[in-house]
Amino acid sequence: MAEKSERTGPLKTLGRIAGAVNRSYSERSTAVIDKDRDNLRDILAGIAVVAFIGPSGTGKSTRAIAVARKYKIAYLIDDGLLIHGSRIVAGSSAKRAKSKLESVRQALFADETRAAVMRRALADHHPTTLMILGTSDGMLEKICQSLWLNPPSMLIRIEDVSSDEEMRQAKQTRMSEGKHTIPVPSMEIKHEFSGYFADPISRLRRRLDRDRGVAPVVPDSERTVVRPTFSSLGSYSISDEAMRQMCELILRRVRGVAGLANFTAVNEIAGVVINMDLTLYYGHNAQQVLRDAQLRVSSQVEEYTSINVIAVNVKARRLIHASQPIRPAAQEVKT
């Protein structure tokens, strides 16, 4: 018994030492975390918040750029996004949420992980003034609480910057067409909203407005119109055959291309990859023709459909003389 006691004595001592070390490490880690949190709160408390409030669908996001520019505010938060100038610097759009409820949660930063990421981004950029868009005073209060920001020091309401007729038209567009505006260029968010843009449908209207000399509220290059995933109007899809026919029409305008021999479209999460085998006319610079076809298909498919084109892979399948008839791909004989 004495021998066993002698062996267990040192073990108990080592156990007590290990426990003390672990407690000390835990206490130091907690102290560091608390200090970082206090420092973060101090930084965020130094940001002046400007509230831009208006009911949903009244045109806040459309007006946001002009209002921010007027008051020289470089940073704004809109539906879960931190925007600096015309760039998204943090967050993900609540308009991409799968349901209206989840969209509201994201816009309020109810999820602690999203809130922590946004708080850190605000601390890193440390804007002197931040404009936050919201539908009510209560929404602004919840966002400020989630992000450890002071209550708004200035309040701007949509009625202060928009007429009744402009708000009525914005509401009608929201209700009838399900369109939402994000105050950044489409290149900033096309990876998130591939295929959900409403811009192509309104391009003709904007072109007619320009022809009549009617200026947009904000430059088209600084805002993007989308139809969110949770829109009650549903979504649209484009079949592979329709995409092929569109590419064939686009290729007719590419000098040196005789036809489309083979076509596949591979859908990815961020967009589509287009693969094309082309029939070229003899006598043209094949590399230049392929490059022109690649660029034109990529740009015009995005313009007409708002689908994000990840890549366009082109390959010369065969050459023909201008007088030679073009055979469909299904009739080609392998040799």
Backbone torsions as a table, in degrees:
resi	resn	phi	psi	omega
1	MET	NA	-38.5	-179.7
2	ALA	-64.9	-38.7	-179.2
3	GLU	-65.4	-40.4	179.4
4	LYS	-64.9	-40.1	179.4
5	SER	-63.9	-37.1	179.8
6	GLU	-66.5	-33.1	-179.1
7	ARG	-75.9	-39.0	-176.5
8	THR	-77.3	-21.2	-179.6
9	GLY	-59.6	-54.8	178.6
10	PRO	-60.4	-34.8	-179.9
11	LEU	-64.3	-42.3	178.0
12	LYS	-63.2	-39.0	178.9
13	THR	-62.7	-46.2	178.1
14	LEU	-61.4	-38.1	178.9
15	GLY	-62.9	-41.8	179.4
16	ARG	-66.2	-37.9	179.0
17	ILE	-65.4	-44.6	179.5
18	ALA	-62.0	-42.0	178.8
19	GLY	-62.8	-40.5	179.6
20	ALA	-65.5	-40.5	178.3
21	VAL	-63.3	-44.1	179.9
22	ASN	-63.2	-41.4	178.4
23	ARG	-64.2	-41.7	-179.9
24	SER	-64.1	-42.9	179.4
25	TYR	-63.8	-43.6	179.7
26	SER	-62.6	-41.2	179.9
27	GLU	-65.6	-40.4	178.6
28	ARG	-66.0	-41.0	179.0
29	SER	-63.0	-42.5	178.7
30	THR	-63.8	-39.2	179.3
31	ALA	-64.3	-41.6	178.6
32	VAL	-63.8	-44.6	179.5
33	ILE	-61.9	-43.8	179.3
34	ASP	-63.1	-39.0	179.2
35	LYS	-66.5	-42.9	177.9
36	ASP	-62.4	-40.1	179.6
37	ARG	-65.3	-41.7	178.7
38	ASP	-64.7	-41.3	178.1
39	ASN	-63.4	-40.8	179.5
40	LEU	-64.1	-42.7	178.2
41	ARG	-62.0	-39.6	179.3
42	ASP	-63.3	-41.7	179.9
43	ILE	-64.7	-46.9	-177.5
44	LEU	-67.8	-29.4	178.9
45	ALA	-68.4	-18.1	-179.8
46	GLY	-86.2	0.8	-179.8
47	ILE	-92.1	124.8	176.5
48	ALA	-81.6	127.4	-175.8
49	VAL	-103.3	131.0	174.1
50	VAL	-112.7	124.0	-179.3
51	ALA	-93.0	132.3	175.0
52	PHE	-119.5	105.9	-167.1
53	ILE	-117.8	140.2	175.0
54	GLY	-173.5	150.6	179.2
55	PRO	-57.7	156.6	-179.9
56	SER	-60.0	134.4	176.5
57	GLY	85.5	9.4	-178.6
58	THR	-94.9	1.3	174.6
59	GLY	99.4	23.6	-179.1
60	LYS	-61.2	-49.9	-176.5
61	SER	-64.2	-33.8	177.4
62	THR	-65.9	-38.7	-177.8
63	ARG	-84.5	-14.8	-171.0
64	ALA	-57.3	-41.8	-176.5
65	ILE	-62.1	-48.2	-178.4
66	ALA	-64.9	-40.3	-179.9
67	VAL	-66.6	-44.5	178.9
68	ALA	-62.5	-40.1	179.4
69	ARG	-65.8	-39.9	-179.5
70	LYS	-60.1	-41.6	-177.1
71	TYR	-97.2	11.5	177.6
72	LYS	55.1	45.9	177.3
73	ILE	-101.5	117.4	-174.1
74	ALA	-87.3	-20.9	-176.4
75	TYR	-122.5	141.7	174.1
76	LEU	-146.2	153.5	175.7
77	ILE	-114.7	125.7	-179.6
78	ASP	-140.7	116.3	176.2
79	ASP	50.9	47.5	173.9
80	GLY	89.6	-1.9	-178.9
81	LEU	-109.0	136.5	169.1
82	LEU	-97.5	118.3	-173.4
83	ILE	-116.7	130.1	175.9
84	HIS	-117.1	111.3	-175.5
85	GLY	64.8	-113.7	177.9
86	SER	-115.5	21.4	-178.4
87	ARG	-120.3	140.8	172.0
88	ILE	-84.6	122.1	-177.9
89	VAL	-107.5	-14.3	178.1
90	ALA	-165.7	158.7	175.1
91	GLY	90.2	174.9	174.6
92	SER	-135.0	146.8	-172.0
93	SER	-68.0	129.6	175.7
94	ALA	-67.1	-18.5	178.8
95	LYS	-70.9	-10.4	178.4
96	ARG	-94.4	0.0	179.8
97	ALA	-65.6	156.7	-175.5
98	LYS	-81.4	-14.9	179.4
99	SER	-144.7	162.4	178.9
100	LYS	-64.0	-39.5	-179.9
101	LEU	-62.6	-45.6	179.2
102	GLU	-65.9	-33.6	176.8
103	SER	-61.4	-43.1	179.2
104	VAL	-65.0	-42.9	179.0
105	ARG	-59.8	-42.4	179.4
106	GLN	-67.5	-39.6	179.9
107	ALA	-65.9	-29.8	179.8
108	LEU	-87.8	-5.7	-174.9
109	PHE	56.2	43.5	179.8
110	ALA	-70.1	-26.2	177.0
111	ASP	-79.9	125.5	-174.2
112	GLU	-62.6	-35.1	179.7
113	THR	-63.7	-47.1	177.6
114	ARG	-62.5	-41.2	-179.9
115	ALA	-63.3	-42.5	-179.5
116	ALA	-63.6	-41.0	178.0
117	VAL	-62.7	-42.5	-179.8
118	MET	-69.2	-39.0	177.7
119	ARG	-61.1	-43.0	179.5
120	ARG	-65.4	-39.5	178.7
121	ALA	-64.4	-40.6	177.9
122	LEU	-64.8	-39.5	178.8
123	ALA	-66.6	-38.5	179.9
124	ASP	-67.4	-42.2	-178.8
125	HIS	-83.6	-30.2	175.8
126	HIS	45.8	62.7	176.7
127	PRO	-70.2	146.2	176.4
128	THR	-72.6	-34.5	179.9
129	THR	-133.9	140.1	-178.0
130	LEU	-133.4	126.5	175.4
131	MET	-98.3	131.3	179.1
132	ILE	-118.4	128.6	178.8
133	LEU	-92.4	138.0	179.0
134	GLY	-157.9	166.4	-177.4
135	THR	-91.1	-13.4	-177.7
136	SER	-159.5	167.1	175.6
137	ASP	-62.8	-38.2	179.7
138	GLY	-63.5	-38.5	178.6
139	MET	-65.0	-43.3	178.5
140	LEU	-62.7	-38.1	179.4
141	GLU	-63.0	-43.0	-179.8
142	LYS	-67.0	-39.1	179.0
143	ILE	-64.3	-45.1	179.9
144	CYS	-62.4	-39.3	177.6
145	GLN	-65.2	-43.2	-179.0
146	SER	-64.6	-34.3	-175.8
147	LEU	-99.3	7.1	178.3
148	TRP	60.9	36.6	179.3
149	LEU	-100.8	155.2	174.8
150	ASN	-69.0	156.9	174.8
151	PRO	-58.6	154.0	-178.4
152	PRO	-56.5	135.9	176.9
153	SER	-93.1	-9.4	179.5
154	MET	-146.5	139.7	-177.9
155	LEU	-123.4	125.6	175.2
156	ILE	-120.7	128.8	177.5
157	ARG	-105.4	151.2	-177.4
158	ILE	-58.4	-30.5	178.8
159	GLU	-64.2	-22.0	-179.1
160	ASP	-76.3	-21.4	-173.1
161	VAL	-124.1	-3.9	179.9
162	SER	-131.6	147.6	177.3
163	SER	-81.9	165.5	178.1
164	ASP	-60.7	-38.0	-179.1
165	GLU	-67.3	-40.9	178.8
166	GLU	-64.2	-41.3	178.3
167	MET	-68.1	-36.3	178.7
168	ARG	-64.2	-43.6	178.8
169	GLN	-64.6	-39.9	178.8
170	ALA	-63.2	-42.4	178.8
171	LYS	-65.2	-40.3	179.5
172	GLN	-63.0	-41.3	177.8
173	THR	-64.0	-41.8	179.1
174	ARG	-63.3	-44.5	-175.8
175	MET	-72.0	-40.1	-173.6
176	SER	-87.9	-30.7	-174.0
177	GLU	-119.4	-8.3	177.6
178	GLY	66.7	27.0	-175.6
179	LYS	-89.6	137.3	175.4
180	HIS	-124.8	149.0	179.2
181	THR	-108.8	138.0	172.9
182	ILE	-117.9	124.4	-172.5
183	PRO	-78.0	53.3	175.2
184	VAL	-145.2	158.2	175.7
185	PRO	-63.2	153.5	-176.9
186	SER	-62.0	-29.0	-179.8
187	MET	-62.7	-21.4	-179.6
188	GLU	-75.2	-26.8	-172.4
189	ILE	-128.5	5.8	-173.8
190	LYS	-64.0	-25.5	177.5
191	HIS	-68.5	-25.7	178.4
192	GLU	-87.0	-33.6	-170.8
193	PHE	-113.1	27.3	-178.8
194	SER	-54.1	120.1	178.3
195	GLY	87.2	-0.8	-178.1
196	TYR	-109.5	4.0	-178.0
197	PHE	-72.0	143.3	173.4
198	ALA	-103.5	-1.7	-176.2
199	ASP	-58.4	-45.9	-176.2
200	PRO	-55.5	-36.6	-178.4
201	ILE	-66.4	-31.7	-176.5
202	SER	-95.5	-0.2	-178.5
203	ARG	-63.1	-40.4	-179.7
204	LEU	-62.2	-42.9	179.2
205	ARG	-61.5	-42.5	-179.3
206	ARG	-66.4	-35.8	178.6
207	ARG	-65.0	-41.2	177.5
208	LEU	-64.6	-38.8	177.1
209	ASP	-61.1	-42.6	179.9
210	ARG	-64.9	-38.9	178.7
211	ASP	-63.2	-31.6	178.8
212	ARG	-86.8	-2.7	179.7
213	GLY	83.2	17.8	179.4
214	VAL	-91.3	119.0	-178.1
215	ALA	-84.6	143.7	176.4
216	PRO	-70.2	160.4	178.4
217	VAL	-59.5	-45.1	173.1
218	VAL	-133.6	154.3	179.9
219	PRO	-54.8	138.3	-179.4
220	ASP	-58.9	-29.9	-177.4
221	SER	-70.3	-11.9	-176.0
222	GLU	-106.1	5.3	178.5
223	ARG	-145.5	157.6	-178.8
224	THR	-132.4	133.5	177.9
225	VAL	-100.9	126.7	-178.5
226	VAL	-129.7	163.0	169.0
227	ARG	-116.2	109.9	-171.7
228	PRO	-60.6	160.7	178.0
229	THR	-59.3	-36.4	-176.3
230	PHE	-84.5	6.6	-179.6
231	SER	-58.9	136.3	179.3
232	SER	-70.5	-11.5	179.9
233	LEU	-82.5	-2.0	177.7
234	GLY	81.0	-167.7	-179.1
235	SER	-128.2	175.5	178.1
236	TYR	-125.5	160.7	177.5
237	SER	-137.5	159.2	-180.0
238	ILE	-123.7	125.0	-178.9
239	SER	-71.8	159.7	178.2
240	ASP	-60.8	-37.1	-179.4
241	GLU	-67.0	-40.6	177.8
242	ALA	-65.0	-38.8	178.0
243	MET	-65.4	-39.8	178.4
244	ARG	-62.0	-46.7	-179.4
245	GLN	-62.3	-37.6	177.3
246	MET	-63.0	-44.5	179.7
247	CYS	-64.7	-36.0	177.5
248	GLU	-62.6	-42.6	178.3
249	LEU	-64.3	-39.7	179.0
250	ILE	-65.1	-41.3	-176.6
251	LEU	-69.1	-21.0	178.1
252	ARG	-61.9	-22.6	-178.8
253	ARG	-94.3	3.1	178.9
254	VAL	-96.3	116.0	-178.0
255	ARG	-64.6	127.4	178.7
256	GLY	102.7	-12.0	178.7
257	VAL	-93.8	123.8	179.3
258	ALA	-90.7	-29.5	-179.7
259	GLY	175.8	175.6	-179.8
260	LEU	-103.5	111.7	-176.3
261	ALA	-83.1	-37.4	-178.5
262	ASN	-150.7	146.5	-174.9
263	PHE	-148.7	135.6	169.4
264	THR	-141.3	147.9	175.8
265	ALA	-126.4	120.8	-178.0
266	VAL	-106.3	117.9	-179.3
267	ASN	-81.6	127.0	175.2
268	GLU	-116.6	172.0	-179.7
269	ILE	-61.1	-41.2	-175.1
270	ALA	-91.2	0.1	-178.7
271	GLY	155.3	-144.5	-175.3
272	VAL	-132.7	145.5	173.2
273	VAL	-110.2	123.2	-177.9
274	ILE	-104.8	128.8	177.3
275	ASN	-117.2	127.3	-177.5
276	MET	-135.0	133.5	168.6
277	ASP	-104.1	125.9	-172.8
278	LEU	-111.9	149.2	168.4
279	THR	-98.9	123.8	-175.5
280	LEU	-110.4	155.0	173.9
281	TYR	-81.6	138.5	177.6
282	TYR	-66.6	141.0	176.3
283	GLY	103.5	-3.1	178.4
284	HIS	-106.0	157.5	175.0
285	ASN	-70.4	104.5	-173.2
286	ALA	-59.6	-41.5	-179.1
287	GLN	-62.3	-41.2	-179.4
288	GLN	-69.4	-40.0	179.0
289	VAL	-62.6	-45.2	179.4
290	LEU	-63.1	-39.6	179.6
291	ARG	-65.4	-43.1	179.2
292	ASP	-63.3	-41.6	179.4
293	ALA	-63.6	-42.1	179.9
294	GLN	-61.2	-48.0	-177.5
295	LEU	-67.7	-42.1	-176.9
296	ARG	-68.4	-43.5	179.0
297	VAL	-63.3	-44.4	-179.0
298	SER	-59.8	-49.7	-175.2
299	SER	-70.8	-40.0	-174.2
300	GLN	-80.7	-31.0	173.8
301	VAL	-63.7	-43.1	177.1
302	GLU	-63.0	-41.3	-178.0
303	GLU	-65.6	-43.1	-174.5
304	TYR	-81.0	-27.9	-173.6
305	THR	-117.3	-19.3	-173.5
306	SER	65.2	14.7	172.8
307	ILE	-81.0	132.3	179.8
308	ASN	-72.1	116.0	179.0
309	VAL	-88.8	108.6	-178.1
310	ILE	-71.3	-43.4	-178.1
311	ALA	-158.5	149.6	171.5
312	VAL	-123.0	110.0	179.8
313	ASN	-98.3	120.1	-177.4
314	VAL	-119.9	147.5	-179.7
315	LYS	-146.6	137.5	176.6
316	ALA	-78.5	116.7	-177.2
317	ARG	-85.9	-44.7	178.7
318	ARG	-159.8	165.5	178.6
319	LEU	-114.2	143.6	174.6
320	ILE	-136.4	158.5	172.5
321	HIS	-80.0	155.1	-176.0
322	ALA	-57.8	-31.3	-178.0
323	SER	-85.0	-9.2	-176.4
324	GLN	-81.6	131.7	178.7
325	PRO	-67.0	148.9	-179.9
326	ILE	-92.2	121.6	178.0
327	ARG	-89.4	141.1	175.1
328	PRO	-58.9	153.5	-177.2
329	ALA	-58.3	-33.5	-177.8
330	ALA	-68.4	-21.1	-177.6
331	GLN	-95.1	-1.3	-178.0
332	GLU	-68.3	139.3	-179.9
333	VAL	-105.4	123.6	-179.9
334	LYS	-77.2	139.1	-179.9
335	THR	-120.1	NA	NA
